């Protein structure tokens, strides 16, 4: 797994998408969640000394290349079968992340601060390298997940997951070897609290 550790899962990320609904009684329309899909691209970024501290992330960061920055872009899909036809339609969000080792070489700790529109929140989780040199030499499929917290109302939590491929190219959306989408196709689900009116019947039922 040395090649994965030498360039620790270049371009990992996460999932994020579109502009989230504004704060307020957003559950009044009956929906309990917002679902977004985005493509991530790792961008060159000047790391801030100490930003990936254990006090912030909850784990010891890598000695180098721990802090990474990603832009996230909306997608366009073909309605009849869901096939993605555009992976860079519009810049929609950003993710500033920290990565650190675990006891398993293929697994990494992952912390992120995410911005979507006016919203800012955090995620904590991990990334796992699934294969080496697959589907061809120089490519590394990875999956990541983050449990989301510190969200503003009406959201009470969420989950971010990624389907990621990294390559010899440390930054940008083009892989080396070429022809693949770097880095992640990601999904984020944001869950809402029920409104007082929606909670009331449940509370009366509990009293009975």
C-alpha positions in Angstrom: 0.0 0.0 0.0 3.1 2.3 -0.1 2.0 4.1 -3.2 -1.3 5.1 -1.5 0.5 6.4 1.5 3.1 8.3 -0.5 0.3 10.4 -2.1 -2.4 9.8 0.5 -5.5 9.3 -1.6 -5.0 12.3 -3.8 -8.2 14.2 -4.3 -10.5 12.5 -1.8 -13.6 14.0 -0.9 -16.7 14.1 -0.3 -19.9 14.6 -1.3 -21.6 17.7 -1.4 -24.0 19.4 -3.6 -26.1 22.4 -4.5 -27.2 25.3 -2.4 -29.0 24.1 0.7 -32.5 25.4 1.7 -32.5 28.5 3.9 -32.9 28.1 7.6 -36.5 28.2 8.9 -39.5 25.9 9.1 -38.2 23.9 6.1 -39.8 20.7 7.2 -43.3 22.2 6.7 -43.3 20.9 3.1 -43.3 17.4 4.4 -39.8 16.5 3.4 -37.4 15.2 6.0 -34.2 15.5 4.0 -32.3 17.3 1.2 -30.2 15.2 -1.1 -27.4 16.7 -3.2 -24.8 15.2 -5.6 -21.5 16.8 -6.5 -18.2 16.2 -8.2 -15.1 17.2 -6.2 -11.8 18.6 -7.6 -8.7 19.0 -5.5 -7.2 22.4 -5.8 -3.7 23.7 -4.9 -4.0 25.5 -1.5 -1.5 26.9 0.9 -1.8 24.9 4.1 -2.1 26.8 7.4 0.3 25.5 10.0 -1.5 23.9 12.9 -5.0 23.9 11.2 -5.1 20.1 11.1 -4.3 19.9 14.8 -5.6 16.9 16.9 -7.6 19.4 19.0 -9.6 20.3 15.9 -9.8 16.9 14.1 -9.7 14.4 17.0 -6.7 12.5 15.4 -3.0 13.0 14.6 -2.6 14.4 11.1 -0.2 13.2 8.5 3.3 14.8 8.8 2.9 16.2 5.3 -0.1 16.7 2.9 -2.6 16.5 5.8 -4.6 19.6 4.9 -6.3 19.5 1.5 -8.8 21.8 -0.3 -11.6 20.8 -2.7 -14.0 22.6 -4.9 -17.4 20.9 -5.6 -19.3 21.1 -8.8 -22.9 20.4 -9.7 -23.7 17.6 -12.2 -26.2 17.2 -15.1 -27.7 13.8 -15.7 -29.7 12.1 -18.5 -33.3 11.8 -17.1 -34.1 8.5 -18.8 -31.3 6.5 -17.1 -29.5 8.8 -14.7 -26.3 8.8 -16.7 -24.1 11.7 -15.9 -23.5 13.9 -19.0 -21.8 16.9 -17.3 -19.5 16.7 -14.3 -18.6 20.3 -14.0 -21.7 22.4 -14.5 -21.3 25.0 -11.8 -19.1 25.5 -8.7 -21.4 24.9 -5.7 -19.5 24.2 -2.5 -16.0 23.8 -1.0 -14.4 21.4 1.5 -11.3 21.9 3.6 -10.2 18.6 5.0 -7.6 17.0 7.2 -6.3 13.4 6.8 -4.4 11.2 9.2 -3.2 7.6 9.5 -4.9 4.7 11.3 -3.6 1.3 12.4 -4.6 0.0 8.9 -2.4 1.3 6.0 -5.4 1.4 3.6 -7.6 3.4 6.0 -7.3 7.1 6.8 -9.0 9.4 9.3 -10.9 12.2 7.7 -12.1 15.5 9.1 -13.7 18.3 7.0 -15.2 21.7 7.2 -17.8 22.2 4.4 -19.4 25.3 2.9 -22.5 25.2 0.7 -24.0 28.6 0.0 -24.4 30.4 3.3 -24.2 27.1 5.3 -21.1 25.9 7.1 -20.8 22.6 8.9 -18.3 19.8 9.8 -17.9 16.1 9.1 -15.9 13.3 10.8 -15.2 9.9 9.4 -12.7 7.9 7.3 -11.5 7.0 3.8 -10.6 3.5 2.7 -8.4 2.6 -0.3 -10.2 -0.3 -2.1 -7.7 -1.4 -4.8 -4.3 -0.4 -6.2 -3.6 0.1 -9.9 -7.3 -0.5 -10.8 -9.0 -0.2 -13.3 -5.5 0.3 -14.8 -2.0 1.1 -13.5 -1.7 4.4 -11.7 -5.4 4.6 -10.5 -6.7 4.0 -7.0 -10.4 3.6 -6.2 -11.4 4.9 -2.7 -14.5 5.4 -0.7 -15.0 8.0 2.1 -17.8 8.7 4.5 -18.4 11.6 7.0 -21.0 11.9 9.7 -22.1 15.5 9.5 -22.7 17.8 12.5 -22.8 21.4 13.6 -25.5 22.2 11.1 -27.8 25.2 11.3 -31.6 24.8 11.7 -33.6 23.1 10.4 -31.0 20.4 9.9 -30.1 18.0 12.7 -27.5 15.8 11.0 -26.4 14.2 7.8 -24.2 11.8 6.0 -21.6 12.3 3.2 -20.3 9.4 1.1 -18.0 9.4 -1.9 -17.2 7.2 -4.9 -13.6 8.3 -5.5 -10.8 7.7 -7.9 -7.3 9.2 -7.5 -4.3 9.1 -9.8 -0.8 10.3 -10.3 -2.1 13.8 -10.8 -2.1 15.5 -7.4 -4.5 18.3 -8.4 -7.2 19.1 -10.9 -9.9 17.0 -12.5 -7.9 15.1 -15.1 -6.4 11.8 -14.2 -3.0 10.4 -15.1 -3.6 8.1 -17.0 -6.3 10.1 -18.7 -10.0 9.4 -19.3 -11.4 9.2 -15.8 -13.3 11.7 -13.5 -11.1 12.9 -10.6 -11.7 13.0 -7.7 -15.1 12.1 -6.3 -18.7 11.7 -7.2 -20.2 12.4 -3.9 -23.6 12.3 -2.2 -24.7 14.3 0.8 -28.0 13.8 2.7 -29.1 16.5 5.2 -31.8 15.5 7.6 -34.3 18.0 9.0 -36.0 18.3 12.4 -39.8 18.0 12.3 -41.7 21.2 12.7 -43.7 21.8 16.0 -47.0 21.2 14.1 -45.7 17.9 12.8 -44.4 16.8 16.2 -47.6 17.6 18.0 -49.7 14.5 16.8 -46.8 12.2 17.7 -46.5 13.7 21.2 -50.3 13.3 21.8 -50.0 9.7 20.6 -47.2 9.1 23.1 -49.4 10.5 25.9 -52.0 7.9 25.2 
